[in-house]
Amino acid sequence: MAKAPAGQEFPRKVFGWAATDKSGILAPFHFSRRENGDEDVTVKIQYCGVCHSDLHMIKNDWGVANYPLVPGHEIVGVVTMIGCQVSEFKVGDRVGVGVIVDSCRSCESCHQDLENYCPQAVFTYNSFLLKDMSKTYGGYSDFIVVDRRFVVRFPDGLPPDAGAPLLCAGTTVYSSMKYYGVTEPGKHLGVCGLGGLGHIVVKMGKAFGLKVTVISSSPNKEAEAVERLGADSFLVSSDPAKIKAAFGTMDYIIDTVSAAHSLAPLTALLKVSGKIVILGLPDKPMELPFFPMVMGKGSTAACRHPLDL
């Protein structure tokens, strides 16, 4: 059973699950968290979603893993302690913690309530707090201590197990759809990939009143996409005839695929002035053909991943 590195010890002992190398295997891990400060909230963790970025991180796919690493940034729990300067929460409240737990609070982004774009944003795990440079460990653990500014209320009527992914995947999808205008009822939305993000794009697309087509390389996902999630149609990306028939039919495409792939087949599906919004985080560069984008007045937007709250 692994323990935190020397020099990272605090009074409050915690049990969690950590990766210690790029094998991606999680093992029991003992570490510690700071005492609850004046502006801190201590959260007993009840549920934590599994984000695909957690899998990338524990396997060091992006080359930035700092082991030992306790993943998890879709955290739902109950407040067990608050600091003397905390008025937004009380003991017993249901709350959530997402991708970041601190920022510099002085840059332009922070002043605009866009702390997720702060150059010094501190991630919930695999990062270092600005105040003391102690390492952050995530939600695959007993409890977490977080500055009140980075804690959000979690609705009482929302199931915590199903709602936890909204703290990363949900806000990533919703904020991107709102920012890029992928919300006009009656418009045609293509959803590339039916993983964690893709599921939420389908459900939010239907909630916005869009016509939704799922684009997937897995034919066996059609029933889930149409019958369970409510998509209007399903398109197998490896079927040339069906892809050709769909050319120029989509107003928007949200690409959630986390593996490297060519964007050329997707650009052909767009109407003139259509948009592709990229939410997946492949570990290798992707191909983007500019000629068809220019000829079709298309636009491509890659959304930075830390959630917009």
QUIVEN-V447804 format. One record per helix or strand of 2 or more residues. SS is the DSSP state (H for helix, E for strand). FROM is the first residue (numbers start at 1). TO is the last residue. If there is no record, write none. Layout:
# QUIVEN-V447804
SS:FROM:TO + SS:FROM:TO
This chain:
# QUIVEN-V447804
E:2:3 + E:12:19 + E:26:33 + E:40:48 + H:52:58 + E:75:82 + E:94:97 + E:100:102 + H:108:111 + H:115:117 + E:122:123 + E:143:147 + H:148:150 + E:152:153 + H:160:167 + H:169:179 + E:188:192 + H:196:207 + E:211:216 + H:219:228 + E:233:236 + H:240:245 + E:250:255 + H:264:267 + E:270:278 + H:290:295 + E:299:302
